[in-house]
Amino acid sequence: MQAMLVEVNSASALKVLRSLSQNKEIRIVEETSSGSPALPGEATSLSDFQAWIEQAETAPTVSLDEAKKIWSAKRSSLQKSIR
C-alpha cells in the first residue's frame, strides 16, 4: 500500500477517483493532517516547524552524484519499458 496526498482541481478527475473508490481499487481519505508547510492548509506552529527541521537534518542524505546515477538508471529502465 502507498499513501499519497492529491489535490483534485476538476470535477471530472474527482469522478474518476470516486469510481475507483467504488470498485475498491483505492480508498479516499477525506481529511488528512500532513503537517507539511509546503502544502496549503492551516498554519504550522513554531514547535511543529522546528520538529520538521530537526527531522530533515537527521534524515539520511544522498550525494548529488549518487542521485544522478540512480535517476539515470531509472530513466533508462522507464524508457525501455515504454518502447
Buried (B, 14 or more C-beta within 10 A) or exposed (E): EEEEEEEEEEEEEEEEBEEEEEEEEEEEEEEEEEBEEEEEEEEBEEEEEEEBEEEEEEEEEEEEEEEEEEEEEEEEEEEEEEE
